[in-house]
Amino acid sequence: MSGRQHRETEIARRIRAKGLAVGRTSAQIAEEIHEACTGPFGTTRIKAHRLSYGIALADVIEQVRALFERDAKPQPGIGETLLSAYESGLKRPGPEYLHYLCTVYRVEPVALGYDAPCICGHGHRMPGIVTTETKERPPPPPERELLMQPVESDPATEEDENVLRRTLLTLLNTDGNGSVPLDGPVLGACEGIKRRLDETLVSSTVSAAMLDQWEEATVSFGRQYTTTAPLRLLCDVLLELSAVRAAMSRRQPIDLQERLCRMAAQLSGLSGMIMINLGDHRLARSFFRTGRTAADETGDRALRAWITARESLVPLYFGDAREALSLAKKSRDMAGSMPCPAQAMAPVVEARALAMLSGGESKKEVVDQAKRALARARNAFSHMKPDEKEDVAFGYTERQLYFYQGDVLTKLGQTIEAEVVLDQALGKYDDHIFDQTLIRLDQAHCRLIDGDVKEAVTVATNALSLITDDYLTDFIVRPALRLEQAIIAVDPNAPGLEDFKALVRRRAKPGLKGVDK
C-alpha cells in the first residue's frame, strides 16, 4: 500500500469509527468519507461505500459472487482488478454488475455515483430483495466500460514541447554537432514542464501497455546517458516526462499511479543529471527536488536514496563539499541495509567530499575516514543485483567505482594506491574517451604529487590532445585548470606547460556528451 493510499484508508477508518459511535448508517458514513477524501485522494463514491463498511475488495467480490449463486446465475467474471477500475473511475459497471453492487451496499445507483436507474426496478435499501414481478421495464442501458478520455493539453505545455521538438529537430538535422545554445526558450521550456509536473504531483489514467512502453523508454534513456549529446537527450527525456505528467493529471488506480510516480522520479533525476552536464546547477537541483517529491509518493526507499545520492553531485561539482557530504549521508541513511545502487554510490560521494575538504592535506584522520567510506562502497557494490551493476544511470557500475576510488586517493595524496586503481579504471573505460581523459588528468596529478613535473605535464597534454573540442566541457576544463594551477605553483616554467594551457583553452562547442558520474 502506498503512502497516499495508507493515508486515505486511515482517514476513512477514523470517520467510520466516529460514525458508528454516534449511530450513523453506512450510507451516511460513506458520504462523509467521500466529502473528506475526494479532494486530496480523488476518492469516488463507490469506493467511499466500501471504505464505510471497512472491507477489502475481495470481500465485495465474494458478496457479489454469493448473490449470483443465490439467484442461480453462472459465476460472474468480476474480480479485484475490475472492481478497482470501477473505484478509480477508469470503467463503469454494466447494468447487471451495478445492480449487484447496489445490493451489496444497500443503496441506489446515484449513491455510488451513477445516474442511470437500476435494471431491477426496485429499491436496494434492504438486502436480499429480488423481485419476481413481471412488468414492463425500459431496456437496459448499453454497457459503458471505457471512460478514459483524451487528456486535454494546455497551450503552455504545447509551446514548451514545441520548443524542445524544434531544438531536437535542429540537432537531428546537424547530426548532433550543430551549435544549438542552451538559451532562454529552451531553459524556459525545461522549467515549465518541471513546474507543471510539480503541480500535478500534489493533486493527480493510462493503460498498462502504455506504462510498459514508458518504462522501457525510461530504461533506454538511462542506457543512452553516456553516449548521447546532453541537449539532444534532454529533449527526449522531457518530452517523455511531459507525457507522464499529462497521464498523472487525472486520477488512476493505485498500482498505475505508483508506476507513474516512479517514472516521474527517474526521468526527473535523469534530467537533473543532464543539467549537471550542461552546467546549469540551479535547474539540476530543481529537477532533483521534483524527483524527490515523486519518489516520496512511491514509498520506495531505494529510489528516494538514489535521487538524493544523485542530487549530492550538484554541490560536489559546483563547490560546496560540505553540503555534498550531508546529502550523501542522508542518502546512505535512507538506503539503510537494503542492497541498492545508492548504498554504493553515497559512500563514494562521501569520500570524494572528504577529499575535497582536506584541501590536499593527507591528514591521517581524513584519509582513514575516506578509506572507510570507500570500503563501505565496495562492500555494498558486491551485494548489488547484476543488472544494477550494468546500469550507468539508475544503477552503479564497477568502472564508476574504480574511477572515483582513484580520484579520491589522488586528492588524498595516496599516489601508490591511486595509480593502481586508476590503471584498472582506464582499462574499464576503453570505450569512453570522456572519462578516460578525467582518469588521465588524475594520473598526471599523481605524477605531480610525486615530484615529476615534466611527466605530469606530458601525461596531461596527451590526455587533452586525444579528445576533440566536442568533449571539452566544463567537466574537463575545471580539473584541467586545477591541475594547471598546481603545476604553476611547483614550476611556472615547466617544459610543455604553454602547450597544455593552449589545449585547455580551446573553444568548447555545445551539444556535448555526458560524463559517467
Residue pairs with C-beta under 8 A, 6 or more apart in sequence:
1 9
1 254
2 254
2 257
2 258
2 297
2 298
2 299
3 296
3 297
3 299
4 41
4 254
4 257
4 297
5 254
7 40
7 41
8 37
8 40
8 41
8 43
8 51
9 51
11 33
11 36
11 37
12 33
12 37
12 43
12 48
12 51
12 52
13 51
13 54
15 29
15 32
15 33
15 36
16 29
16 33
16 51
16 52
16 54
19 28
19 29
19 32
19 52
20 29
24 32
26 49
26 52
26 53
26 105
26 106
27 49
27 52
27 105
27 106
27 107
27 111
29 52
30 45
30 48
30 49
30 51
30 52
30 105
30 107
30 111
31 48
33 43
33 48
33 51
33 52
34 43
34 44
34 45
34 48
37 43
37 48
37 51
38 44
38 48
42 89
42 204
42 251
43 51
44 87
44 88
44 89
44 113
45 111
45 112
45 113
46 86
46 87
46 101
46 112
46 113
47 87
47 88
49 105
49 107
49 111
49 112
50 57
50 60
50 87
50 105
53 59
53 105
57 80
57 83
57 84
58 80
60 83
60 101
60 104
61 78
61 79
61 80
61 83
63 104
64 76
64 78
64 97
64 100
64 101
64 104
65 75
65 76
65 78
67 100
67 103
67 104
68 74
68 75
68 76
68 100
69 75
70 128
71 130
76 97
76 100
78 97
82 91
84 253
84 254
85 91
85 253
86 92
86 93
86 101
87 253
88 205
88 251
88 252
88 253
89 147
89 205
89 251
90 147
90 148
90 205
90 252
90 253
91 145
91 146
91 147
92 114
92 144
92 145
92 147
93 101
93 114
94 143
94 144
94 145
95 116
95 118
95 119
95 140
95 141
95 143
96 119
98 109
98 112
98 114
98 116
98 118
98 119
99 118
99 119
99 120
101 112
102 108
102 109
102 111
102 112
102 118
102 124
103 124
103 127
103 128
105 111
105 112
105 124
106 124
106 125
106 126
106 127
107 124
107 125
108 118
108 123
108 124
109 115
109 116
109 117
109 118
116 141
117 138
118 124
119 137
119 140
120 130
120 131
121 131
121 135
121 137
122 129
122 131
123 129
148 205
148 206
148 207
151 246
151 247
151 249
151 250
153 246
156 192
156 196
157 192
157 193
157 196
157 242
157 246
159 189
160 188
160 189
160 192
160 193
160 242
161 189
161 193
161 239
161 242
163 185
163 186
163 188
163 189
164 186
164 189
164 234
164 235
164 238
164 239
165 235
165 239
167 180
167 186
167 231
167 235
168 232
168 235
168 236
168 239
170 178
170 180
171 178
171 180
171 229
171 231
171 232
171 235
171 511
172 232
174 180
176 228
176 229
176 232
176 511
177 470
177 509
177 511
178 511
179 509
179 510
179 511
180 231
180 510
180 511
181 510
182 231
182 278
182 279
182 280
182 510
186 231
187 280
187 283
189 238
190 234
190 238
190 271
190 275
190 283
191 283
191 286
193 238
193 241
193 242
193 245
194 268
194 271
194 283
194 286
194 287
194 290
196 245
197 241
197 244
197 245
197 248
197 264
197 268
197 290
197 294
198 290
198 293
200 245
200 248
200 249
201 248
201 261
201 264
201 290
201 293
201 294
201 297
202 293
203 249
204 248
204 249
204 250
204 251
204 252
204 257
204 260
205 247
205 250
205 251
205 252
205 253
205 256
206 247
206 252
206 256
206 260
208 256
210 247
211 256
211 259
211 260
211 263
214 240
214 243
214 244
214 263
215 259
215 263
217 240
218 240
218 263
218 266
218 267
218 270
219 394
221 233
221 236
221 237
221 240
221 267
221 270
221 393
222 266
222 270
222 391
222 392
222 393
222 394
223 391
223 392
223 393
224 233
225 233
225 270
225 273
225 274
225 392
225 393
225 514
225 516
226 392
226 432
226 434
226 513
226 514
226 515
226 516
227 513
228 513
228 514
229 511
229 512
229 513
230 274
230 277
230 278
230 511
230 512
230 513
230 514
231 278
231 510
231 511
232 511
233 274
233 514
234 271
234 274
234 275
234 278
237 267
237 270
237 271
237 274
238 267
238 271
240 267
241 264
241 267
241 268
241 271
244 260
244 263
244 264
244 267
245 264
247 260
248 257
248 260
248 261
248 264
251 257
252 260
257 297
258 297
258 298
258 299
261 294
261 295
261 297
261 298
262 294
262 295
262 298
262 300
262 303
264 290
264 291
264 294
265 291
265 292
265 294
265 295
265 298
265 303
265 307
266 291
266 303
266 394
268 287
268 288
268 290
268 291
268 294
268 307
269 287
269 288
269 291
269 306
269 307
269 310
270 393
271 287
272 283
272 284
272 285
272 286
272 287
272 288
272 291
272 310
272 311
272 314
273 284
273 310
273 313
273 393
273 514
273 517
274 514
275 281
275 283
275 284
275 287
276 284
276 313
276 314
276 317
276 517
277 473
277 475
277 512
277 513
277 514
277 515
279 473
279 474
281 314
281 317
281 318
284 314
285 311
285 314
288 307
288 308
288 310
288 311
288 314
289 311
291 307
291 310
291 311
292 304
292 307
292 308
292 311
295 303
295 304
295 306
295 307
296 304
298 304
301 334
301 335
301 336
301 338
302 335
302 338
302 340
302 341
302 342
304 334
305 331
305 332
305 334
305 335
305 340
305 342
305 343
305 346
306 331
306 340
306 341
306 342
306 345
306 394
308 327
308 330
308 331
308 334
308 342
308 346
309 327
309 328
309 331
309 341
309 342
309 345
309 346
309 349
310 345
310 517
311 327
312 323
312 324
312 327
312 328
312 331
312 346
312 349
312 353
313 324
313 349
313 517
314 324
315 321
315 322
315 323
315 324
315 327
316 324
316 349
316 352
316 353
316 356
317 475
321 353
321 354
321 356
321 357
322 353
322 357
324 349
324 352
324 353
324 356
325 349
325 350
325 353
325 354
325 357
327 349
328 346
328 347
328 349
328 350
328 353
329 346
329 350
331 342
331 345
331 346
331 349
332 342
332 343
332 346
332 347
332 350
334 342
335 342
335 343
335 346
339 380
339 383
339 384
339 385
340 384
340 388
341 384
341 388
341 391
341 394
341 395
341 396
343 380
343 383
343 384
344 377
344 378
344 380
344 381
344 384
344 396
344 401
345 377
345 396
346 377
347 373
347 374
347 376
347 377
347 380
348 373
348 374
348 377
348 400
348 401
348 404
348 405
348 408
350 370
350 373
351 370
351 371
351 373
351 374
351 377
351 404
351 405
351 408
352 404
352 407
352 408
352 411
354 366
354 369
354 370
354 373
354 408
355 366
355 370
355 407
355 408
355 411
355 412
356 411
357 366
358 366
358 367
358 370
358 411
358 412
360 411
360 413
361 413
362 412
362 413
362 414
366 412
367 412
367 414
370 408
370 412
374 405
374 408
377 401
377 405
378 401
381 389
381 396
381 398
381 401
384 395
384 396
387 395
388 394
388 395
388 396
389 395
389 396
389 397
389 398
390 397
391 397
392 400
392 516
397 516
398 428
399 425
399 428
399 429
399 435
399 516
400 516
400 517
402 421
402 422
402 424
402 425
402 428
403 425
403 428
403 429
403 435
403 438
403 439
403 516
405 421
405 425
406 418
406 421
406 422
406 424
406 425
406 439
406 442
407 438
407 442
409 415
409 417
409 418
409 421
410 418
410 422
410 442
410 445
410 446
410 449
413 449
415 446
415 449
415 450
418 442
418 446
419 443
419 446
422 439
422 442
422 443
422 446
425 439
426 436
426 439
426 440
426 443
429 435
429 436
429 439
429 516
430 436
432 516
433 466
433 467
433 471
434 467
434 471
434 473
434 475
434 476
434 513
434 514
434 515
434 516
435 515
435 516
436 463
436 466
437 463
437 464
437 466
437 467
437 471
437 476
438 475
438 476
438 479
438 515
440 459
440 460
440 462
440 463
440 466
441 460
441 463
441 476
441 479
441 480
441 483
442 479
443 459
444 455
444 456
444 457
444 459
444 460
444 463
444 483
445 456
445 483
445 486
447 453
447 455
447 456
447 459
448 456
448 483
448 486
448 487
448 490
453 487
453 490
453 491
453 494
454 494
454 495
454 496
456 483
456 487
457 487
457 494
457 495
457 496
457 497
457 500
458 496
460 480
460 483
460 487
460 500
461 496
461 499
461 500
461 503
464 472
464 476
464 480
464 500
464 503
464 504
465 503
467 476
469 506
469 507
469 508
469 509
470 509
470 511
470 512
470 513
471 512
471 513
472 506
472 507
472 508
472 509
472 512
473 508
473 512
473 515
474 508
475 515
477 504
477 508
480 504
481 504
484 497
484 500
484 501
484 504
487 494
487 497
487 500
488 497
491 497
